[in-house]
Amino acid sequence: MEDVLDIITYLLDHLDDEDDESLERHLRAVGFPDDDIQRALDWMAGFAGDDQDPANRPALRAYHPLELQRLSVGSRGRLHELERLGVITPAVRERIIDRLLALDLEDTDLPTLDWITFMVLANESGPEALWVDTLLGSDGQRLLH
């Protein structure tokens, strides 16, 4: 799974909007394995076409047993805190959970959750995405803790 995260990070750091075929050729040329390239592109495609209810009413979240297994208590607490503070909406929370589970990790630590949260918010349109730019320092390193 580390390779998939490496590919996603590489895509964000080095490539602009290109079609999947061009991205695949570029990633192969750099030396990433085909299986990992496809998993990374599939993961990135998960951001497209998800229209949520614009009302985003507060909701109680009951976790599925698989989610309980994959999302640590700390991760679930962080998601709840972000939602309570108004940083994320219920729809954004669901997108974060979806993207975390799509990585197929055994357990999610807080730095991984923070990174995925940043990725989801960076791909959102609307007011909650406006603060994302402030999470990066002048050197491009994330400041999200």
C-alpha positions as CSV (number, residue, x, y, z in Angstrom):
1,M,0.0,0.0,0.0
2,E,3.0,2.3,0.6
3,D,3.6,2.3,-3.2
4,V,0.0,3.5,-3.9
5,L,0.5,6.4,-1.4
6,D,3.8,7.2,-3.1
7,I,2.1,7.3,-6.5
8,I,-0.7,9.6,-5.2
9,T,1.9,11.9,-3.6
10,Y,4.0,11.9,-6.8
11,L,0.9,12.8,-8.8
12,L,0.1,15.7,-6.6
13,D,3.6,17.0,-6.5
14,H,4.6,16.6,-10.2
15,L,1.6,16.4,-12.5
16,D,-1.2,18.8,-13.5
17,D,-4.5,17.8,-15.1
18,E,-3.7,15.0,-17.6
19,D,-5.8,12.2,-18.8
20,D,-5.4,8.8,-17.2
21,E,-3.6,7.3,-20.2
22,S,-0.9,10.0,-20.1
23,L,-0.6,9.6,-16.4
24,E,-0.2,5.9,-16.7
25,R,2.6,6.3,-19.3
26,H,4.4,8.9,-17.2
27,L,4.2,6.8,-14.0
28,R,5.4,3.7,-15.8
29,A,8.3,5.7,-17.2
30,V,9.2,6.8,-13.7
31,G,9.2,3.2,-12.6
32,F,6.0,2.6,-10.6
33,P,4.5,-0.9,-10.9
34,D,1.4,-1.3,-13.1
35,D,-0.9,-2.7,-10.4
36,D,0.0,0.2,-8.0
37,I,-0.5,2.7,-10.8
38,Q,-4.0,1.4,-11.4
39,R,-4.9,1.3,-7.7
40,A,-3.7,4.9,-7.3
41,L,-5.7,6.2,-10.4
42,D,-8.8,4.3,-9.2
43,W,-8.3,5.9,-5.7
44,M,-8.0,9.4,-7.3
45,A,-11.0,8.8,-9.4
46,G,-13.0,8.4,-6.2
47,F,-13.1,12.2,-5.9
48,A,-15.1,12.6,-9.1
49,G,-18.9,12.7,-9.4
50,D,-20.0,12.4,-5.8
51,D,-22.9,14.9,-5.4
52,Q,-24.0,15.0,-1.7
53,D,-27.1,16.5,-0.2
54,P,-26.3,20.2,0.0
55,A,-28.2,20.6,3.2
56,N,-25.5,18.6,5.1
57,R,-27.6,18.4,8.3
58,P,-25.8,17.1,11.4
59,A,-26.1,13.4,11.7
60,L,-25.2,10.7,14.2
61,R,-22.6,8.3,12.6
62,A,-22.8,4.6,13.4
63,Y,-19.7,2.8,12.1
64,H,-19.9,-0.6,10.3
65,P,-17.8,-3.3,11.9
66,L,-15.2,-3.1,9.0
67,E,-14.9,0.7,9.6
68,L,-14.5,0.0,13.4
69,Q,-11.6,-2.4,12.5
70,R,-9.9,-0.1,10.0
71,L,-10.4,3.3,11.7
72,S,-8.7,3.6,15.1
73,V,-10.6,5.2,18.0
74,G,-8.3,8.2,17.6
75,S,-9.2,8.5,13.9
76,R,-12.9,8.3,14.7
77,G,-12.5,10.9,17.4
78,R,-10.6,13.2,15.1
79,L,-13.3,13.0,12.5
80,H,-16.0,13.7,15.1
81,E,-13.9,16.7,16.4
82,L,-13.4,18.1,12.9
83,E,-17.2,17.9,12.3
84,R,-18.1,19.4,15.7
85,L,-15.8,22.3,15.0
86,G,-17.4,22.9,11.6
87,V,-14.2,22.1,9.6
88,I,-16.0,19.3,7.8
89,T,-19.6,18.5,7.0
90,P,-21.2,15.1,7.3
91,A,-20.9,14.7,3.6
92,V,-17.2,15.5,3.7
93,R,-16.7,13.1,6.7
94,E,-18.2,10.3,4.5
95,R,-15.9,11.1,1.7
96,I,-12.9,11.0,4.0
97,I,-14.0,7.6,5.4
98,D,-14.6,6.4,1.8
99,R,-11.1,7.4,0.7
100,L,-9.5,5.9,3.8
101,L,-11.2,2.6,3.3
102,A,-10.3,2.6,-0.4
103,L,-6.6,2.6,0.6
104,D,-7.3,-0.8,2.2
105,L,-5.0,-0.2,5.2
106,E,-5.1,-2.5,8.2
107,D,-5.4,0.5,10.6
108,T,-5.5,4.2,10.1
109,D,-3.1,6.4,12.1
110,L,-3.7,10.1,12.7
111,P,-1.1,11.3,10.2
112,T,-2.7,9.3,7.5
113,L,-6.2,10.5,8.5
114,D,-4.9,14.1,8.4
115,W,-3.3,13.6,4.9
116,I,-6.6,12.1,3.5
117,T,-8.6,14.9,5.2
118,F,-6.4,17.4,3.5
119,M,-6.7,15.6,0.1
120,V,-10.5,15.5,0.4
121,L,-10.8,19.2,1.4
122,A,-8.4,20.2,-1.4
123,N,-10.8,18.5,-3.8
124,E,-13.9,20.0,-2.5
125,S,-15.5,23.1,-3.9
126,G,-17.0,25.5,-1.4
127,P,-16.2,27.4,1.7
128,E,-14.7,24.5,3.6
129,A,-12.0,24.2,0.9
130,L,-10.8,27.8,1.4
131,W,-8.7,27.2,4.4
132,V,-6.8,24.3,2.9
133,D,-4.1,26.6,1.4
134,T,-3.3,27.8,4.9
135,L,-2.3,24.2,5.9
136,L,0.9,24.3,3.8
137,G,4.0,26.2,4.8
138,S,6.0,28.3,2.4
139,D,8.2,25.2,1.7
140,G,5.2,23.1,0.7
141,Q,5.2,20.9,3.8
142,R,1.9,20.3,5.5
143,L,1.2,22.0,8.7
144,L,-1.8,19.9,9.6
145,H,-1.4,18.3,13.0
